[in-house]
Amino acid sequence: MTTKSEIEQLFRSNYEIMLTLAIRLLHDAETARDIVHDVFESVLSENLSTVTPAYLFTAVRFACLKQLRNLSLRERFNNLYA
């Protein structure tokens, strides 16, 4: 099980890189920050045996893709009703 101190170390060493990845995918800094924080919040709330930087980057990437997919759906609906 990963301890809080290990997760804190992962946060300190990988936050900037994860944020940069999210900003490049989303082109929205505020949403990118929210996604990165949500990933760390989910890591803290779940009892995962090991958390690696690769796991964190993958989680951020998938969360960004999910956000883009939902955004595209909303945009499609707005265009239909406009």
C-alpha positions, 0 to 999 in steps of 0.5 A: 500500500502506498503511504501518504508521504510517498504520494506527496513525494510523487505529487511534488516531483510530477505535478508540473509535468502532469499539469503541462501534459493536461494543458497541452491536451486541453488548451485550458489551464484551469480545467487542467489543474482540476484534472490533475488534482482530481487524479491525486485525490482519487489516488489518496481515496483509493487503497492502491498497492503501488502508484508509479509516475506512469500510472499518474500520467496515464490517469491524467491522459485518460481524464483529459480525453474523457473531458474532451469527449464530453466537451465535444458532445456538449458542443454538438448539442449546442450546435443542434439547438442554435 
